[in-house]
Structures are given as structure tokens and as C-alpha cells.
Amino acid sequence: MLQEQSRHGYGLIKELEEKFKGLYSPSPASVYPILQMLEDQDLVNVIKEGRKKVYHLTDEGQAFLKKTKMKILLTQE
């Protein structure tokens, strides 16, 4: 989802709710630690906009995503 557009944590939660048509709604306690882990691994960076943190996929994050997608495709063959 960050590949499509940079988002803040609450926006990611709402986007996931929409994708799962309300059947799944992640809690902030599950989303924010993952975002912190991605930031620690330099896969996302954070820009503060007022009181919100907006998460952006880094070049390393783009490369990781591309590599992971390729692995998934190869395992499906």
C-alpha cells in the first residue's frame, strides 16, 4: 500500500479495513510496531506532518518489495 501512496498509520489501518471489506480491522497495536520495524530496517522513512507521521517507502523498501514479489511468483510456478 505504501508503494501506491505514502500514508500515515491511521490511513493504513483504514485502507486495510476497506480492502477486507470490514471483515478485518488491524489494531494500532499491530500496525505501528510493524511500521517501526520497517523504519528500523530502512525500508520506510517518516516525515512528520503536524502531529502525524507519514510513512514513505524508501529505495531499499522498493527493492525489497520487488524481490519479495519475485520470490512469490517463482514459488507459484
SULCOR-V343872 format. One record per backbone hydrogen bond with DSSP energy under -1.0 kcal/mol. CO is the residue of the C=O (numbers start at 1). NH is the residue of the N-H. Records with the same first field share a line. If there is no record, write none. Layout:
CO = NH / NH
This chain:
1 = 5
7 = 55
8 = 12
9 = 13
10 = 14
11 = 15
12 = 16
13 = 17
14 = 18
15 = 19
16 = 20
17 = 22
18 = 21
20 = 23
27 = 30 / 31
28 = 32
31 = 35
32 = 36
33 = 37
34 = 38
35 = 39
36 = 40
37 = 41
38 = 43 / 44
39 = 42
43 = 58
45 = 56
47 = 54
49 = 52
52 = 49
54 = 47
55 = 7
56 = 45
58 = 62
59 = 63
60 = 64
61 = 65
62 = 66
63 = 67
64 = 68
65 = 69
66 = 70
67 = 71
68 = 72
69 = 73
70 = 74
71 = 75
72 = 76
